Amino acid sequence: MKNISPSLVLHFISYILYLFFFRIIEDKESIIIFKPIILASIAFYYVNQSYVKKNILHFVIIGLLFISDNMNLFGEVKFHEISIGVYLIVLFTLLFLIVKDSKLLTKGSSFDKYFGIIISILVLLFVLAKLTSTFILKTKIHHYYFILNYIVVFLSVLILSFYNFFKRKTLSSKFLVATLMCLFLSDLFSVINSYYFPFRPLVYISCLSELPVYYFLIKYFINRDLEKIKS
């Protein structure tokens, strides 16, 4: 019992309650209580469990996920689009980490040196395009087109994570694949239930798939920190 982390217990309890109220009984008011705790508690778990120097980008990802998750609490289309936009920035950041870890680019090449700058420019252009279309041109990027962007980037990150896993076979790469696959399956079952084949057990399967997502992500961060020290 001494090895059980209170922050991890709090994380899973808050996540289970969130999924129960939001996905099963659809009580959207109650989720305001539990949603902010989910990432805050797992962030404490990361701080307490990783005993080596931590990568600043890991905290950036956690912070962006916290913002995106809680944007969804407002329940409006505009905030939902902002949430997806923040998720896209998270995916671009993960893309950067995966490419660097897998050594997909030739070390020392011009593209390798400026890859981080290229990713930053892509993110900046995406944000500027969204802000311009919304506030200056007074037009909106179509909601479904916005979601399509998310799907394309997510699938790209998923494919590269498998490439990284088969190439490196490290513990961190395994946890990253587990993170993305759980998220993919959760979204897949949720979409099938909502739009194609309403079937209550699909909701439960989606919830079970989503539950370990942030735990696997933090395990990815912890093991990535360790591997960077050893390399």
N, C-alpha and C positions, 0 to 999 in steps of 0.2 A: 504493500500500500504506500510505502514511502516514495516509490518511484512514480506514483501517479501525480501528474501536474494539475493543480487546481485550475489553472487557466485553460488547460485542454478540456477538463471536465465541464467547465463553464461554457466553453465553445460549443461542445456537442449538445449540451442541454439547451442552450439558446437556439442552436440551429434546428434541433428537433422540434422545439416549440414553434419556431418561425414557420417551418414547413407544415406543421400540423394546422396552425391557424390560417396560414396564407394559401397553401395548396390543397388542403383536404376539406376544411370546413369553410374556407373562403371568408374569414373574418379579417378584413383588410385593416381595420383600426388597431387590432391587437399587435400587428407586426411591428408597429412603431416602437414598442417596448423591447422587442427581441433583436430586430435587425441590426441596430448599431453595435450590439454586444458581440456579434459573431466575429467580425474582423478585429475588433479591439482586443478580444480575449486571445485570438490566435496570434496576434502581433506580440502580446506579452509572452506567449509560449515560445515564439521565435527568439525573442530577446534573452529569455532565461535558458533556452536549450542549446543555443549556438554559442560555444565558448571561445570561438576564434573571431578574427576580424570579419565584420559583416560588410557585404557589398551594399553601397548606398542605393543602387538601383533596385535591390530587393525591397527596401523601405519605400522607394518611390512607387513600386508596383502595389504594395499594400495600401499606401495612401490613396492612390488613384482608384483602387477597387473599393475602398471605403466610401469615397466620394460618389462613385458610380452606383454602388448598391443603394445608398441612401437617397440619391436623386430619384430613384424609382418609387420612393415612398410618397412623392407628391401626386402620383397617379395621373399626370397630364402628358399629352403627346410630346410637347416641347421638352419637358424634363426627361422623358423616355429617350428622345433622340440625343439629348446631351449625355445621358447615361451610356448609350451605345457608342457615342463619340469618345468618351473617356475609356470605355472598354477597348476601343480600337487602338488608342494610345498604349494601353497595357499590352495588347497583342504585338504592336510594333516593337515595344521594349523587349518582350520575350523573344521576338524574332532576332533582335540584335544579340541577345545572350546566347541563343541557340547557334547562330552562325559563328559567333566567336568561339564557343565551346567545341563545336564540331570541326573547327579549323577548315571549314568549307572554302574559305578564301586563302590564297597563298600568303603565308606569313611574310610580312615586310613589303608586300606589293602596295601599289598606290591605292588600289581599291580597298585593301585591308586597312590601311592607315586612315582612310577617310570614310569608312563604312558607317561609323557612329554619326558623323556629320551628315551623311546622306540620309540616314534614318531620321535624324532630327529635322532636316529640311522637309522630308515627306510629311512628317507629323505637323510641322508648322504650316505647310501648304494646305493640308487637310483642314486644320483649324481655321485658317484664313478664308478658305473657300466656304466653309460652313457659316462663319460670321458674316462674310460679305453677302451671301445669298439670303441670310435671315434678316439682317439689320440695315444693310445698305441698299441692296437691290429690291428689298421687300418681297422676296420670293423664297419659297422653301424647297429644299431638296426633297423629292418625293419620299414618303416614309418607307415604302417598300424598297426603293433604290438604296436608301440609307442602310437598311437591314442587309441588303445584298452585299454591300461593301463589307459589312461585318463578317458575313458568311465566307466570302472569298478570302479575306485576311486570316480568319480563324482556320480554315482548311489548309491554307499555306503553312501556318505555324504548326498545325497538327502533322502534316506530311514531313516537315523538316524535323520535328521532334522524333519521329520514327527513324528518320535518317540518322540523327544524332545518336539514338539508342542503339541501332544496329552497328554503327561505326565505333562507338566508344564503350558501350555496355557498362557504363558507370551506374552507381546507385542513384545519383542525381537525375540522370537521363531516364531511368525507370520511373522515378516519381513524377517527372514532368509528363511523360506519356500517360501515366495513370491519371494525373490531374486533368489533362485535356480530353482523354477518353471518357472519364466520368462526366465532364461538362458536356461533351458531345452527346452521350447517351441520354443524359437528363433532358437536354433541349430536344433531342429527337423524339423521345417518348411523349414529351409535353406537346410538341407540335402535332404529332399523330393524333393524340387524344383531343386536342382543341379543334383541329381543322379537317381531319380525315376519318377518324374512327373513334368516336367517343366511347371509352371503355374504362371504367373506374380503376381497375387494377393497374392501368398504364400510369395513372397519377402516382400510385404508391411506388411503382418501379422507378419513375422519374425522381421521386423524393429520395429513394435509397441511393440512386446513382449520384445525386447532387451532394448528399450528406458529407462524403469524405473529400470533396474537392479542395477546400482550403487547407485541410490537414496535409494532403499530398503535396500541395503547393509549398507549404512551409517546410516539409521534409525535403523537397527539392532544393529550397534555399539553404537549409542547414547542411546538407551533403555537398552542395556546390561550394559553400564556404570552406568546408574541410578539404575538398579536392583541390581547391586553389592553393591552399597552404602546402599540400603535399607535392603539387606539381612543380 
